[in-house]
Amino acid sequence: MKHSAPEEPSIAQLQAALQASEQISSAIVETAVNAIITIDASGIIETANTATERLFGYKRTEIIGRNISMLMPQPYRDRHDGYVQNYLDSGVKRIIGIGREVVGQRKDGSVFPIDLSVGEAVLPSGRRIFTGIIRDLTERKALEDKILHISEEEQARIGQDIHDDLCQQLAAIGCLAKVAQKKLTKAGSAEAQSLAEIVQLVSKANTRARETSRGLMPVVIDSGGLMAALEELAESTSRAFEVACDFRYDNPVQVSDNNLSVQIFRIAQEAVSNAVKHGQAGRVDIHLARLSGNIVLTIRDNGVGIPASPAKGTGMGLLTMSHRAQMMGGTLKIEPRQGGGTQVTCSVPAPAKNP
């Protein structure tokens, strides 16, 4: 019995199948929750879905045929074409195939946080196209900021309680012990020396509690407050951990935005704590500068460096530092130093009203 060979699909059937496939692909893109944009190697927008219109406020006809940089705020707008060209020239992927948090700009000029994933495809003709999938992070960032704000309020409350309650009680105990010690000394009792040691220990405990209280409530309520708070951080670190910790600046950095000051201080506080507790540093340097329109905080230490597996409890601190920097529109870089140790660099845009 002979079996007949399967019939080859006709051109009409192939065209119908191709059309059906294109319709399915188009429907998937159009119904996607996230914005999907394709651009060519020159950064010119070729396609955009409905979610793109909803997210950026433009009609597709307003953006197709224009450079993708129109959806970015400065300084990224002027730099975008250079990023693409550098990739085409070098082949080094800085964002291709890697999701990252950046900022976008709507038609009304408002700037908002986005998660951007970029993929690359080479067509049979050899032409390259890039597809960007964009997710709005506004609500998530607002929630993160709210959680951070609640955390700040709770730290301030605990700091106030320590100052008003614990410190006062320790001070009272110290006074009573000192009075008793004087009486025992006057009476010639051998126990006077033991009580004198207790007085000294209570005094040290009170000093440590006050330093903890100030750390929970950084004094950054005026333009010079950030420098004062960092100076106090360096001094209290030296006292508490018996390490060399210095704060310096090339020129006074005035920051009138109290919230910005607090966030920068918290990053410094976490970095110094990591250097001493986990990096086992014997020296920590805190540096504050204003460079090219940015406020730059740098913490250097001579510790053991960045471990391959971070110690338990440090992961959340590093994540929080990174979020604080992103919340201010800045960047955070943690890198090993030549010769050992770690350097943490936080750079955030300085408020325009600052001199």
C-alpha positions in Angstrom: 0.0 0.0 0.0 1.4 3.3 -1.1 1.3 6.4 1.2 0.9 9.7 -0.5 3.3 12.5 0.4 1.7 15.3 2.5 0.6 18.2 0.5 2.8 21.3 0.6 0.9 24.3 2.0 -0.1 26.7 -0.7 1.1 30.3 -0.9 -2.4 31.4 0.2 -2.2 29.2 3.3 1.2 30.5 4.2 0.1 34.0 3.8 -3.0 33.3 6.0 -0.8 31.7 8.7 1.6 34.6 8.6 -1.2 37.1 8.9 -2.7 35.2 11.8 0.7 35.1 13.6 1.1 38.9 13.1 -2.4 39.5 14.4 -1.7 37.5 17.5 1.7 39.2 18.1 0.0 42.6 17.6 -2.8 41.8 20.0 -0.3 40.7 22.7 1.6 43.9 22.3 -1.5 46.1 22.2 -3.0 44.5 25.3 0.2 44.5 27.4 0.0 46.5 30.6 3.5 47.8 30.2 4.6 50.3 27.5 6.5 48.6 24.6 8.5 50.7 22.2 10.8 49.7 19.3 13.5 51.9 18.0 16.1 51.6 15.2 19.9 51.9 15.7 19.6 55.7 15.4 17.2 55.9 18.3 14.2 56.6 16.1 10.9 55.3 17.4 9.3 52.8 15.0 6.4 51.4 17.0 4.6 52.0 20.3 1.7 50.3 21.9 -1.4 51.7 23.6 0.2 51.5 27.0 2.9 53.9 25.8 0.2 56.5 25.0 -1.3 56.0 28.5 2.0 56.2 30.3 3.7 59.1 28.5 0.6 61.1 27.4 1.5 61.3 23.8 -0.4 59.9 20.8 1.6 57.4 18.8 1.5 59.8 15.8 3.4 62.3 18.0 6.3 60.1 18.8 6.7 57.6 15.9 9.5 58.9 13.7 11.1 60.9 16.5 14.1 60.2 18.7 13.4 58.1 21.8 15.2 60.7 23.9 12.1 62.9 23.8 10.7 60.6 26.5 13.7 61.3 28.8 14.5 64.3 31.0 17.9 66.0 31.0 20.7 65.2 31.2 19.8 61.7 29.9 18.1 63.2 26.8 21.4 64.7 25.4 23.4 61.6 26.3 21.1 58.9 24.9 22.4 58.8 21.3 25.9 58.5 22.7 25.0 55.5 24.8 23.6 53.7 21.7 26.5 54.6 19.5 29.0 53.5 22.2 27.3 50.1 22.3 27.2 49.8 18.5 30.9 50.7 18.4 32.2 48.6 21.4 29.5 45.9 21.8 29.7 46.5 25.6 26.2 46.0 27.0 25.4 48.5 29.7 21.6 48.2 29.5 20.8 45.7 26.7 19.3 42.6 28.3 19.5 44.2 31.8 16.5 45.7 33.6 17.3 48.9 35.4 15.5 51.8 37.2 15.7 55.1 35.3 13.4 58.1 34.9 11.0 59.1 32.1 9.4 62.3 31.1 5.7 62.7 30.2 4.3 65.1 27.6 3.3 67.5 30.4 7.0 67.7 31.5 6.5 65.6 34.7 9.3 63.2 35.5 8.6 59.7 37.0 10.5 56.6 37.9 10.4 53.6 35.5 11.8 50.1 35.2 13.3 49.7 31.7 14.2 46.4 30.0 15.8 46.6 26.6 16.2 43.7 24.1 18.0 43.6 20.8 17.0 41.8 17.6 18.9 41.5 14.3 16.5 41.2 11.3 17.2 38.9 8.4 18.2 42.0 6.4 20.9 42.6 9.0 19.1 45.7 10.4 19.2 46.1 14.2 16.1 47.0 16.2 15.8 47.5 20.0 12.7 46.8 22.0 12.1 48.6 25.3 9.6 47.4 27.9 8.7 50.1 30.3 7.0 49.7 33.7 5.8 52.7 35.8 7.3 52.6 39.2 5.5 55.6 40.6 3.2 53.7 43.0 5.9 51.4 44.2 8.3 54.3 44.8 5.6 56.2 46.7 5.0 53.1 48.9 8.8 52.7 49.5 9.1 56.4 50.4 6.2 56.1 52.8 7.7 53.1 54.5 11.0 54.9 54.7 9.3 58.0 56.2 7.5 55.8 58.8 10.9 54.3 59.6 12.4 57.8 60.1 9.5 58.8 62.4 9.9 55.6 64.4 13.6 56.2 64.8 13.0 59.7 65.9 10.5 58.6 68.5 12.8 55.9 69.9 15.6 58.5 70.0 13.4 61.0 71.9 12.4 58.3 74.3 16.0 57.3 75.0 16.9 61.0 75.5 14.0 61.9 77.7 13.6 58.7 79.7 16.7 56.4 79.7 19.3 59.2 79.8 17.5 61.0 82.6 17.2 57.8 84.6 20.9 57.0 84.1 21.8 60.6 85.1 19.7 60.2 88.3 21.3 56.9 89.2 24.7 58.4 88.6 24.0 61.3 90.9 22.7 59.0 93.7 25.7 56.7 93.3 28.1 59.6 93.4 26.5 60.9 96.6 26.8 57.4 98.2 30.4 57.1 97.0 31.3 60.4 98.7 29.7 59.3 102.0 31.6 56.0 101.9 34.8 57.8 101.1 34.2 60.2 104.0 33.5 57.3 106.3 36.7 55.6 105.2 34.9 52.6 103.8 36.8 50.2 101.5 33.7 49.9 99.3 34.1 53.5 98.2 36.4 52.5 95.4 33.9 49.9 94.0 31.2 52.5 94.0 33.4 55.0 92.2 33.8 52.4 89.4 30.0 52.0 89.3 29.7 55.8 89.0 32.2 55.8 86.1 30.3 53.0 84.3 26.9 54.7 84.7 28.5 57.9 83.3 29.8 56.0 80.2 26.5 54.3 79.7 24.7 57.7 79.8 27.1 59.1 77.3 26.6 56.1 75.0 22.8 56.4 75.3 23.0 60.1 74.4 25.1 59.4 71.3 22.6 56.7 70.3 19.8 59.2 70.8 21.5 61.8 68.6 22.2 59.1 65.9 18.5 58.3 65.8 17.7 62.1 65.6 20.4 63.7 63.4 20.6 67.5 63.9 20.2 68.6 60.3 17.6 71.3 60.6 19.5 74.2 58.9 21.8 74.7 56.0 24.9 73.8 58.0 23.2 71.0 59.8 24.4 68.2 57.5 28.1 69.0 58.1 27.5 69.3 61.8 25.8 65.9 61.8 28.6 64.3 59.9 31.1 65.8 62.2 29.3 64.4 65.2 29.0 61.0 63.4 32.8 60.9 63.0 33.4 61.9 66.6 30.9 59.5 68.1 32.2 56.6 65.9 35.7 57.3 67.2 34.6 57.3 70.8 32.3 54.3 70.6 34.4 52.0 68.5 37.9 53.3 69.2 38.8 53.8 65.6 40.1 56.8 63.7 37.1 58.4 62.0 37.5 61.8 60.4 35.1 64.1 58.5 36.4 66.7 56.0 35.2 68.8 53.2 37.0 71.0 50.6 34.5 73.8 50.9 31.4 74.2 53.1 28.5 72.3 51.5 25.2 74.1 52.4 22.1 72.0 52.1 18.8 73.8 52.8 16.6 70.8 52.1 16.3 69.1 55.5 14.9 65.8 54.0 17.8 65.7 51.6 20.2 66.2 54.5 18.6 63.4 56.5 18.8 60.9 53.6 22.5 61.7 53.0 23.3 61.4 56.7 21.5 58.1 56.9 23.6 56.7 54.0 26.8 57.9 55.7 25.6 56.4 59.0 25.0 53.0 57.4 28.3 53.0 55.4 30.3 53.9 58.5 28.5 51.3 60.6 29.3 48.6 57.9 32.9 49.7 57.7 33.4 49.3 61.5 31.2 46.4 62.3 31.5 44.2 59.2 34.6 45.6 57.4 36.6 45.6 60.7 38.2 48.9 59.7 40.6 50.7 61.9 40.2 54.0 60.0 37.2 55.6 58.3 37.1 58.8 56.3 34.0 60.8 55.5 34.2 63.3 52.8 31.5 65.8 51.5 31.8 67.8 48.4 29.9 69.7 45.8 31.0 68.7 42.3 29.4 69.6 38.9 26.0 70.4 40.4 26.0 67.3 42.6 26.4 66.7 46.3 29.0 63.9 46.6 29.4 61.9 49.8 32.4 59.5 50.0 33.1 57.0 52.8 36.5 55.2 52.6 37.8 52.6 55.0 40.9 50.4 55.4 38.9 47.3 56.4 38.8 43.8 55.0 36.9 44.9 51.8 33.7 43.7 50.3 33.1 40.0 51.2 32.0 37.6 48.5 29.0 36.7 50.7 27.8 39.7 52.7 27.4 39.1 56.4 24.0 38.4 57.8 22.2 41.6 58.5 24.1 43.8 55.9 21.9 43.0 52.9 19.0 45.2 54.0 21.3 48.0 54.9 22.9 48.1 51.5 19.5 47.9 49.9 18.2 50.8 52.0 21.3 52.9 51.1 20.7 52.3 47.4 17.0 53.2 47.7 17.7 56.4 49.6 20.1 57.4 46.8 17.6 56.6 44.1 14.8 58.4 46.0 17.0 61.6 45.8 17.5 61.0 42.0 21.1 60.0 42.7 23.5 57.1 42.5 25.2 54.8 44.9 28.5 53.0 44.1 30.2 50.5 46.4 33.6 49.3 45.3 36.9 47.9 46.6 39.8 50.2 47.2 43.3 49.5 45.9 45.3 48.2 48.8 42.3 47.0 50.7 39.1 48.5 52.1 35.9 49.8 50.6 34.7 53.0 49.1 31.1 54.1 49.1 30.2 57.0 46.9 26.8 58.6 46.8 26.1 61.4 44.3 22.8 63.3 44.3 21.7 66.4 42.4 22.1 69.5 44.5 18.9 71.6 44.9 18.9 74.5 42.4 18.3 77.1 45.2 21.6 76.2 46.9 24.3 78.7 46.3 
